[in-house]
Structure formats: structure tokens, C-alpha cells
Amino acid sequence: MKVGLIGSHGVGKTTLCFDLASRLKRLDLSVDLVKEVARTCPLPINRDTTVDAQAWILHTQIAEEIATGRQVEILICDRSVLDNYAYMVHRAGRQPAYDGLVASWIRGYRALVKVPIIEPPTFDGTRDVNQAFQQEIDDIIERLLVAFDVPAYRLDPGDRFGWTDAILTAVGLPTHVPQIDLFSPQP
């Protein structure tokens, strides 16, 4: 099962990925992550990105998903090809060659989970902190979801602390660990 957390930058996808992976491990499932590949891109990203940079990011995302996904029951992706493509669309418009690739690849996710903007992005050494840019990317993601006719589970912006449970429920997995708690007194 492959789950992609999608959304603009600075919305909490990475933190949520690690929380989700932790919960899935406690369910005795083999889990791994595809971390955000844009952070390792040797070319400009954010508002300075180029078509070449975004092509590198898209292909690297796909390669990481292929390499990592074959080894585990559940693969959690910190982004998907769709939201990575949104940055290319922002920079240069829709690209027919990449439309086909994204449209095809996006069908391989069991679930896409849309993480909403709940606060402005903060600087972390890489992330662009311009709120207008953050919102523009979010808007493009929404338009691409419609254009590619791809369903996405949308997290409730008012329930940040319930997001992990919401994702587990959305993909049909339990929210509570079935094992006996060895550290609590038993009745």
C-alpha cells in the first residue's frame, strides 16, 4: 500500500509522515518513508525552480518510490508526483509530456491525503516562507486533482491532533494497537 501526503510546503507533511509511520510500526506492519526529494535537488527549487529541476524531482520521487516500495507493506510518501508537479506548473505551466507521466503514476497510490494550510510556512533552511507562494501551490494542487480526476482524502484543518487517526481510518487500518500494553496494570 502506498500513501502519499500531498499539499503545499510548510503544512506539516513531514511531521505527519513520521507520526503515521510510527503508528503503523506499532501495528506490526513493515513501513518505510520516501522523504521529500526536493531537499536533495542539486538545482534551484522553490520560486527559483526550473523545468529541469522539477523534472529531476519528479523522476527522483518515482525512483525512490520504486526502490523503497518493493521492500515494505506500507510506503508513506512525503509528497507525491502530483504536488511535485504543481511546482513545475507554477513555474512553466502544464507540460504535456509530464501530464501523461503524472496521470499514469498517480493511479498507483492507495490514498492521497491532502494536508491543508493552517499557518504560514516557517524557515527551515530550505522552505520558501512566502505565504502567497504557499497558497498558489495549494491552489494548483487543487486544480491538478480535478484535472487528473484523482480523489484525495482531505484532512480537517481544525483537528490537527486527529490527523493521524483520520488517515488510518481512511485507509482502513485500526487506530489502536492490538497488542497488550505491557506497561499498564491489567485488570
C-alpha positions in Angstrom: 0.0 0.0 0.0 1.4 3.4 -1.0 0.0 6.5 0.7 1.0 10.0 -0.5 0.7 13.0 1.8 0.2 16.0 -0.5 0.0 19.7 0.0 1.9 22.9 -0.3 5.2 23.4 1.6 5.2 24.2 5.3 1.9 22.5 6.1 3.3 19.7 8.3 3.5 16.8 5.8 6.9 15.6 7.0 6.0 15.6 10.7 2.8 13.8 9.9 4.7 11.2 7.8 6.9 10.3 10.7 3.9 10.2 13.1 2.0 7.9 10.7 5.0 5.6 10.2 5.4 5.3 14.0 1.8 4.4 14.5 1.9 1.8 11.6 5.1 0.2 13.1 3.2 -0.3 16.4 0.6 -2.2 14.3 3.4 -4.6 13.4 3.4 -3.5 9.7 6.6 -3.1 7.7 6.7 0.6 6.8 9.1 2.9 5.2 9.2 6.6 4.0 10.0 8.3 0.8 11.3 11.6 2.2 10.8 14.9 0.4 13.2 14.6 -2.5 13.2 18.3 -3.4 15.5 18.9 -0.4 18.3 16.9 -2.2 17.8 18.5 -5.6 21.1 19.9 -7.0 19.2 22.5 -8.9 17.1 25.6 -7.8 13.9 24.9 -6.0 11.0 27.0 -4.6 10.2 30.1 -6.6 13.6 29.9 -8.4 12.9 26.4 -9.7 13.3 25.4 -13.4 11.6 22.8 -15.5 14.9 20.8 -15.3 14.9 21.0 -11.5 11.3 19.8 -11.3 11.9 17.1 -13.8 14.8 15.9 -11.6 12.5 16.0 -8.6 9.6 14.1 -10.3 11.9 11.3 -11.6 13.7 11.0 -8.3 10.4 10.8 -6.5 9.3 7.9 -8.8 12.7 6.2 -8.5 12.6 6.4 -4.7 9.0 5.0 -4.6 10.0 2.1 -6.8 13.2 1.3 -4.8 11.6 1.6 -1.4 8.1 0.4 -2.0 9.2 -3.1 -3.1 10.5 -3.8 0.4 7.6 -2.9 2.7 3.9 -3.5 3.2 3.2 0.2 3.5 5.1 3.1 1.9 4.4 6.6 3.1 5.4 9.3 0.7 6.2 12.8 1.9 4.7 14.3 -1.3 3.6 12.6 -4.5 4.2 13.2 -8.1 1.1 15.4 -8.2 2.2 18.0 -5.7 5.8 17.9 -7.0 4.4 18.6 -10.5 2.5 21.6 -9.1 5.8 23.4 -8.7 6.6 22.8 -12.3 3.2 24.0 -13.4 3.7 27.1 -11.2 6.9 27.9 -13.0 6.2 26.9 -16.6 2.6 25.8 -17.0 1.3 22.3 -17.7 3.8 20.2 -19.7 2.1 17.6 -21.9 4.9 15.1 -21.5 4.7 15.3 -17.7 0.9 15.4 -17.7 1.0 11.9 -19.0 3.6 10.7 -16.6 1.8 12.2 -13.6 -1.6 11.0 -14.7 -0.3 7.4 -15.0 1.8 7.3 -11.9 -0.7 8.9 -9.6 -3.0 5.9 -10.0 -0.5 3.8 -8.0 -1.3 5.5 -4.7 -3.8 3.7 -2.5 -4.6 7.1 -1.0 -3.6 10.7 -1.4 -4.1 12.7 1.7 -4.4 16.5 1.3 -2.8 18.3 4.2 -4.3 21.8 4.5 -2.6 25.1 5.1 -3.2 26.0 8.8 -0.4 28.5 9.3 2.3 30.4 7.3 5.4 28.5 6.4 8.4 28.9 8.7 12.0 28.9 7.5 13.8 25.6 8.0 16.9 26.3 5.8 15.2 25.2 2.6 11.5 26.1 2.6 10.2 29.2 1.0 8.3 31.3 3.5 6.3 33.5 1.1 2.6 33.0 2.1 1.3 33.9 -1.4 3.6 31.3 -3.0 2.4 28.7 -0.4 -1.2 29.4 -1.3 -0.5 29.5 -5.1 1.0 25.9 -4.9 -2.0 24.8 -2.8 -4.4 26.2 -5.4 -2.5 24.4 -8.3 -2.6 21.1 -6.4 -6.4 21.5 -6.1 -6.7 22.2 -9.8 -4.5 19.2 -10.7 -6.6 16.9 -8.5 -9.6 17.9 -10.6 -7.8 17.8 -13.9 -6.5 14.3 -13.3 -9.8 13.2 -11.7 -7.9 11.9 -8.6 -9.7 11.6 -5.3 -7.9 12.9 -2.2 -8.8 12.5 1.4 -8.8 16.0 2.9 -7.7 16.5 6.5 -9.8 18.7 8.7 -7.8 21.9 9.4 -9.5 22.3 12.8 -8.4 18.8 14.0 -4.6 18.8 13.6 -4.2 16.4 16.5 -6.6 13.9 14.9 -4.9 13.8 11.5 -3.0 10.5 12.1 -6.2 8.7 13.3 -8.1 10.2 10.3 -5.5 8.8 7.8 -5.5 5.4 9.5 -9.3 5.3 9.3 -9.3 6.5 5.7 -7.1 3.7 4.5 -8.9 1.0 6.6 -6.4 0.4 9.3 -7.0 0.3 13.1 -6.3 3.4 15.2 -5.4 1.4 18.3 -2.6 -1.1 18.8 -4.0 -4.6 19.2 -1.1 -5.8 21.5 -1.4 -6.0 25.2 0.1 -2.9 26.9 2.9 -4.4 29.0 3.5 -1.2 31.0 -0.1 -0.6 32.3 -1.7 -2.5 35.1 -4.0 -5.2 33.9 -7.5 -5.7 35.4 
